[in-house]
Amino acid sequence: MGLATRDSKSVHRINPASVRGEVEATGFVLDAESTMLANDDDPHSAMVFDRSIKGNTDRFVSRFVSPDRFQGRRPLGNRMTSAFSFR
């Protein structure tokens, strides 16, 4: 998998740490992560649209909340959330 955003154009992938850093830099707080879309069999070397891997890529999910809502720990339905699913 490409490191940071260096390879994002050639293979259309991004490192989860890169996304986290950029989103947190805007003031959002990481609230949860999931591996539910992970695929350990993805070699990360093919473009995500390549027929050999399309639809079966290794992906990640992160939920971020705005700091003011994070403090109140409201139920998920009342939180401002963002989910990312790239890798």
C-alpha positions in Angstrom: 0.0 0.0 0.0 1.2 3.5 -0.7 2.7 5.4 2.1 0.8 8.5 3.0 -0.5 10.0 -0.2 2.5 9.4 -2.4 0.9 6.5 -4.4 -2.7 7.6 -4.2 -2.9 8.6 -7.8 -1.2 5.6 -9.3 -3.1 2.9 -7.3 -5.9 5.0 -5.9 -5.1 4.1 -2.3 -4.3 6.0 0.8 -2.8 5.1 4.2 -5.3 5.2 7.1 -2.9 7.2 9.2 -2.7 9.8 6.5 -6.5 10.2 6.5 -6.6 10.3 10.3 -3.9 13.0 10.4 -5.6 15.2 7.9 -9.1 14.9 9.6 -7.7 15.5 13.1 -5.8 18.5 11.8 -9.2 20.1 11.0 -10.3 19.6 14.6 -12.3 16.3 14.5 -11.6 13.6 17.0 -11.3 9.9 16.1 -14.2 8.1 17.8 -14.1 4.6 16.4 -12.3 2.4 13.8 -13.4 -0.9 12.3 -11.7 -3.7 10.3 -15.0 -4.9 8.9 -14.0 -4.1 5.4 -10.4 -5.3 5.7 -9.1 -7.9 3.2 -5.7 -9.3 4.2 -5.5 -11.0 0.7 -5.2 -7.7 -1.1 -1.6 -7.2 -2.1 -2.0 -3.4 -2.3 0.0 -3.3 -5.5 -2.9 -3.1 -8.0 -5.1 -0.2 -8.7 -8.4 -0.5 -6.9 -10.2 -0.6 -10.3 -8.1 -3.5 -11.6 -10.3 -6.5 -12.4 -8.2 -8.8 -10.3 -9.1 -6.9 -7.1 -12.1 -4.7 -7.9 -14.8 -5.1 -5.3 -12.4 -7.0 -2.9 -9.9 -4.3 -1.9 -8.6 -3.9 1.6 -10.5 -1.0 3.1 -10.8 0.8 6.4 -13.5 2.6 8.3 -13.0 5.5 10.7 -15.6 7.5 12.5 -14.8 11.0 13.5 -16.8 13.4 15.6 -16.7 17.1 16.1 -15.1 18.0 19.4 -18.1 19.8 20.9 -20.3 16.7 20.3 -17.5 14.3 21.5 -17.6 15.8 25.0 -21.3 15.1 25.4 -21.0 11.4 24.2 -24.4 11.6 22.6 -25.9 8.5 20.9 -24.5 7.9 17.4 -27.7 9.3 15.8 -27.0 12.7 17.2 -23.3 12.8 16.4 -21.6 14.5 13.4 -19.8 11.6 11.8 -17.6 11.0 8.9 -16.7 7.5 7.6 -13.8 6.8 5.3 -13.3 3.7 3.3 -10.2 3.7 1.2 -7.0 1.7 1.1 
